Amino acid sequence: MTSTSNDMDNAVYIVTDIEADGLSPLRNSMLSFASVAMNRRGDFLGEFEVVLEPRADREQDPHTMEWWKTEPEAYKAATTNAVAPEKAMADFVAWVKGFEGRRVFAAAPLIFDGPFVDHYLDTYLGLRAFATPNHSENVFAGGCADIYAMAGVIANSPHEKWTTRGVPDSWIGNQPHTHYAIDDARGFAHLLKRIFIVGGLAAKYRNLEIAEFGDGQELRDELVGLIVEGKKTATCGSLSIYEEEGEPLPKVGEQFIVPDWNGNPRCIIQATSVEVNSFDEVDEDFARAEGEGDLSFEFWRQAHIDFFTRNGGYSPDMKLVCERFELVEVFEQETTKE
C-alpha cells in the first residue's frame, strides 16, 4: 500500500466557523466568526476570532432566534464586544495575509459559512472568498474546501451522514460542537487534519484512531522508524494528559494508524496489553520493549523524564498508560516532491 507525501501541498487552510442570526447573508447578519490556520501536515499555525455588530440593513430570522434561546451562553459570546463589520473583515484579511503562499478557505458545511464570509468580504472590502483571474487582489486561492464533503467521501458514508454528528469525539479533537465559533473552528480543523492523514488509506483503515508519537520531528520520525522496523513494541503516556484531553485509553485489540511527522501514515499497530502504572513501577523489560537508545533501563528513564518534563511535568509517582503493541501492516512510501 502506498501513502503520498504531504510535500505535494504547501497550502495554508483557513478553517472557519460562523455564527449568525439567520440563514441568509442577503437577509441576516453574521454575528461572529473564527478561523484556525493549519497546514496539510496538521500544524495549527494561528487563530482569529471576532464579534461583529449586526447590520442595520438586515433583520433577525425568528426561527433562528428561537433556537438561540436554547444556547444562551453561546449567544452571549457571539454578541459581546462587537466591532463594526468593516473593521472585522479588514482585520481578518490582514491576519490571513500574514500567511505566505496559497491560502484556502475551508468550512463545514461550506454552503453555510462560505456565503456569509464571501458576502461580507465583497460588501466591505471588494474581495471574495475565492480567487478569479479578474480580481486585482486575491486573499484566497481558487477553490474552497468543504470539510463535510471531504469527510463523507473519505468515510465512504451516504450523503445524509456528511456531518460531524455521530463521529467519534477524537476526530474533532475531543472538542464538542458548542456554537462558540472558535471552539467549532478548532473541531473542524482537527477533522481536516484527520482527513489528510487517512485519505490515502484503504477504506478498512480510515475509521481507525490515530496514534502520534514524540513531540517533535526528529523524535517522531525516529520512533516511527523503530516501529516500522519492528524494534519498538511498547509506548507510554501520561494518564493526566488522557484525562485532560478527554481521550479514552487504548483497548486491547484496538488498531491505530501511525503517521510520521509529515502526516503520512507509515503503519498500523494493534494494542496487545494496556496497564496503568506509576513511573517508578516501569520495569526493564518494558523499557527494552520501547526500543529506544541503547535499550537500557537508564536510557529509557532519563529520556522519559526529559519528555514528560517538556510536556506537562514529571514526578516519580506520576501515572503512566503503558501499552504494548504489535505491527499489523507497514505502508510503502512515495513522494511527489521532485
Secondary structure, 3 states (H helix, E strand, C coil): CEEECHHHCCCEEEEEEEEECCCCCCCCCEEEEEEEEEECCCCEEEEEEEEECCCCCCCCCHHHHHHHCCCHHHHHHCCCCCECHHHHHHHHHHHHHCCCCCEEEEECCHHHHHHHHHHHHHHHHCCCCCCCCCCCCCCCCCCCEEHHHHHHHHCCCCHHHCCCCCCCHHHHCCCCCCCCHHHHHHHHHHHHHHHHHHCCCCHHHCCCEECCCCCCHHHHHHHHHHHHCCCCCEEEEEHHHHHHHCCCCCCCCCEEEEECCCCCEEEEEEEEEEEEEEHHHCCHHHHHHCCCCCCCHHHHHHHHHHHHHHCCCCCCCCEEEEEEEEEEEECEEECCCC
